[in-house]
């Protein structure tokens, strides 16, 4: 069995990252991060586990300054972009963003839905985004990669 071990935050989705942080204990964390069953983790040899743990430790040490801000990203075939006017967030956006940041490891999709709305129209580097809808599902943001998140 071949197991894909992420080597950077660009290899980890928001959904996987949230599962990793919700997991209790190293075996559950490894299973969550690698998207494999715990029974598979328990059958890995010590050398493989040590290599995986080295990667996990390196990922935990990543510094936010290492990640550039990514202005545009694609999620499920749709374009999303960094909010073009963060200083002009509506009161609802601001309150919801503050609430999401209170428990960020459980609310990354909520925060990113405010910071990276879907693009409505784009002309070169200029773009407009769809207005904030607090009732919209944030499921699309579960496939966003953590390099985008860490860049904000």
Legacy VTK file of the C-alpha trace (Angstrom):
# vtk DataFile Version 3.0
C-alpha trace
ASCII
DATASET POLYDATA
POINTS 152 float
0.000 0.000 0.000
1.325 3.394 -0.954
0.626 6.261 1.446
0.905 9.864 0.307
2.529 11.978 2.981
1.984 15.732 2.628
5.223 17.668 2.416
3.825 21.186 2.567
0.625 23.004 3.543
-0.230 23.128 -0.184
-0.787 19.357 0.103
-3.284 19.653 2.969
-6.918 20.662 2.579
-8.854 22.629 5.176
-11.005 19.557 5.872
-7.916 17.415 6.540
-6.315 20.138 8.683
-9.450 20.455 10.818
-9.609 16.673 11.264
-5.927 16.651 12.226
-6.473 19.290 14.920
-9.625 17.597 16.227
-7.861 14.229 16.534
-6.746 13.008 19.937
-3.352 11.372 20.087
-0.645 10.811 17.516
-2.225 7.767 15.872
-5.484 9.630 15.200
-3.577 12.702 14.024
-1.489 10.685 11.583
-4.591 8.849 10.329
-6.419 12.166 9.827
-3.519 13.863 8.075
-2.854 10.931 5.758
-6.564 10.169 5.241
-6.087 6.547 6.238
-7.651 4.284 8.833
-6.070 4.088 12.288
-5.561 0.349 11.796
-3.246 1.129 8.872
-1.235 3.546 11.010
-0.849 0.876 13.682
0.595 -1.536 11.110
3.266 0.877 9.826
6.862 0.029 10.598
8.875 2.237 12.949
11.056 3.723 10.170
7.976 4.815 8.211
6.409 6.327 11.308
9.594 8.236 12.109
9.701 9.688 8.578
6.026 10.671 8.827
6.583 12.244 12.250
9.546 14.236 10.873
7.257 15.656 8.179
4.542 16.442 10.738
6.997 18.244 13.000
8.254 20.284 10.031
4.665 21.201 9.088
3.912 22.309 12.631
6.957 24.596 12.576
5.957 26.436 9.431
6.059 30.160 9.949
3.221 32.268 8.564
5.810 34.634 7.111
6.885 31.838 4.744
3.587 31.984 2.859
2.796 34.719 0.381
-0.732 36.030 0.133
-2.495 34.161 -2.652
-4.986 36.538 -4.256
-6.855 34.048 -6.445
-7.629 30.377 -5.980
-9.909 27.814 -7.573
-12.271 25.639 -5.554
-14.320 22.992 -7.307
-13.882 24.725 -10.661
-14.933 28.174 -9.427
-12.697 31.198 -8.903
-12.399 32.735 -5.443
-10.327 35.771 -4.553
-9.084 37.653 -1.543
-11.731 40.166 -0.527
-10.893 43.314 -2.526
-11.729 45.666 0.352
-10.917 44.169 3.748
-11.221 47.611 5.342
-14.754 47.829 3.981
-16.158 44.609 5.440
-19.800 44.866 6.427
-20.715 44.652 10.095
-22.067 41.131 9.539
-18.856 40.022 7.827
-16.748 41.517 10.602
-18.787 39.905 13.408
-18.829 36.510 11.673
-15.084 36.715 11.010
-14.380 37.572 14.657
-16.591 34.678 15.773
-14.859 32.239 13.405
-11.422 33.339 14.590
-12.416 32.623 18.195
-12.065 28.892 17.456
-10.210 29.051 14.160
-9.288 25.347 13.954
-12.995 24.471 13.832
-14.106 27.425 11.738
-11.618 27.839 8.907
-14.307 27.465 6.185
-16.394 30.185 7.840
-13.464 32.592 8.044
-12.305 31.841 4.498
-15.821 32.358 3.096
-15.511 35.974 4.224
-11.870 36.471 3.264
-12.151 34.650 -0.111
-15.577 35.236 -1.654
-16.488 33.825 -5.058
-15.468 36.070 -7.958
-18.408 37.582 -9.801
-16.523 39.349 -12.568
-12.866 39.779 -13.462
-11.043 42.096 -15.839
-7.303 41.528 -15.672
-6.190 42.170 -12.108
-9.452 43.913 -11.192
-12.343 41.833 -9.952
-15.619 42.048 -8.125
-16.954 39.434 -5.736
-20.359 38.136 -4.805
-21.855 39.791 -1.726
-21.580 38.040 1.612
-24.370 35.597 2.392
-24.188 34.306 5.979
-26.596 31.476 5.116
-24.486 30.133 2.234
-22.882 26.729 2.695
-19.136 26.883 3.263
-18.505 23.309 2.046
-16.515 24.558 -0.971
-13.873 25.913 1.385
-13.102 22.447 2.787
-11.015 21.734 -0.341
-9.004 24.962 -0.040
-5.365 24.217 0.676
-3.655 25.414 3.808
-1.020 27.458 1.946
-3.850 29.833 0.977
-5.078 29.951 4.570
-1.600 30.482 6.027
-0.962 33.281 3.519
-3.732 35.388 4.995
LINES 1 153
152 0 1 2 3 4 5 6 7 8 9 10 11 12 13 14 15 16 17 18 19 20 21 22 23 24 25 26 27 28 29 30 31 32 33 34 35 36 37 38 39 40 41 42 43 44 45 46 47 48 49 50 51 52 53 54 55 56 57 58 59 60 61 62 63 64 65 66 67 68 69 70 71 72 73 74 75 76 77 78 79 80 81 82 83 84 85 86 87 88 89 90 91 92 93 94 95 96 97 98 99 100 101 102 103 104 105 106 107 108 109 110 111 112 113 114 115 116 117 118 119 120 121 122 123 124 125 126 127 128 129 130 131 132 133 134 135 136 137 138 139 140 141 142 143 144 145 146 147 148 149 150 151
